């Protein structure tokens, strides 16, 4: 289930043309690029044998350190343009054979600018944009013939 959501997010972000890494960013990676990972997965029981599954996907965009186009006074304004695009791309994703709408999307900007060993709060040329998108669905436990249970997706298009 979680891999379907990560693949769906990767498929949506692919149109930006940046490399996409899953779970880990390799050493000496080239910027700009994305790293996608599952931040949180929750399952909550509901009445009548239903479960609410919530998956939070984290996408980190590492912007280019070189080049100053769009930058004034050490600020990277390309993050703002790209942030809106990422919101739109992650609003609806296809996971498996279904389409899901994000319950919430939030972002945070970080910096790669350091002084000594302490990261700076200045948004510099090596800026990082961290976006979290939360998706949910209802599933129902259906008893198998042998007595074991299996989780099966509810076939109504019900977005949380």
N, C-alpha and C positions, 0 to 999 in steps of 0.2 A: 504494500500500500504506500509506504513512505517513498519508495523508489519511483513509483508512478508520479507522485507530486514533484519530486526533484527533476525527473525527466520532462515533465510538463513545463516547469519553470525554465529549464534549459532550452527547450524548444521555443518558448516564447521570446527569450532573451537573445536567441541566436541571430535574429534580424539586425541587431546592433553591430554585428560583425566583429565582436571581441572574442578571444578565446575563453572557453568556459571550463573551469576545473571543478570536480565534484569532491567535496569533503576536505581536500588539502590543496594548498598552493605549492607547486614544486619549487625547489631552490633555483635561483637565477631565472625566475619567470619574467616574461616580457609584459610590459604595461602598454596599453590598458588591457585588463582582463577581469573576468568574474570568477568568484569562488562561491559555489552553492553548497549548503548543508542543511540538514534537518536540525533546527534549534530545539524544538520541543514536540513531543507526541503525547497526547492524553486520550484516555478512554474513560468515559463516565457512564455508569449504568442509568437507564431510564425505565419507566414503567413498561409493562407488556413485553419484556425481553429485548427492548431496543437499547442500543449503546450510541452515545455521541462521541465520535472520534474527531479530534482536533489536531491538525498538523501545522506547525509553524516552520516556514522555510526562511532561511537567512541567505541573502545575496550580498556579497561584498564586491564593490567595483573599485579596483585599484587604478587610479588615473595616472597618466603619463607624467614622469618626473622631468623629462626634457621637453623643450619647446615652451614658448611663452604665449602662443596665440590664445586670446581670450583671457589673459591674465593681466591684472593691474594691481600694483602694490602688494604683490605676493599672494593674491587671492586667485583661486581657480574657479572662474565663473562657468566653465563647462560642466561642473558638477550639477549646477542648478538646472541647466538644460536637460541633462541626461536623467536627472532625478524624476522629472515629470514623465519622460518617456518610459522609464522603468515602472513607475506607478501604473501607467496605462497597460503595459505589457503583462504585468503580474496580476492585474485586476481579474482577468479571466484566463484560466489555464486549462489545458486538457490533460487529465490524468486517467490513463487507461483508455476506455472508450467513452468517457463522460467528461463534461465541461463543468468546472467549478468556479465559483465567484469568491473572491477573497472577502472574509469577514472584516478584516482590518489590515491596513498597510501603514507602516511607520518607517521613518528613516532617521539616521544619525550620521553626522559628518565627523570624521576623524582626521588625524594628520600624521604624516610620516616625518615631519620636521622634528629633529631632536637636538637637544643641547646636552652633551654628555650622555648619560644613560636615561635621562628623563624626557619623555615625549612632551612636545609643546602643544598648547591649545590653539596655535596659529594654524589656520587652514592654508597650507602651502601648496606648492606645485605637486607634491606627492600625496595629494589628498585621497582619502578613502571614503566612499559612500557605502554605508551599511543599511540595507533595507530588509525589514521583516514583514512577511505576508502570512496571514493565518487563514487556513481553509478548514472547513468542517463538513461532516456528513453524518447521517444516521445509518447504522447497520443493525441487523437483527440476527440473533443467534438462532440457528435452525438445527434441530437435533438430527443427527445422522442415524442411519438404520442400526449401526453397531452400538449406539448409545453415546458416542462422543459428539461434541458440538463443533460447529464450524461457523465462522463469521461470514455473513453474506450481505452484500450491499442491498439496501432498500432501493427498489427500482423506480421510485418517484424522484423527479428532479426537485429535491427540496434543499434549498440553500439556507444556511444558518445566518 
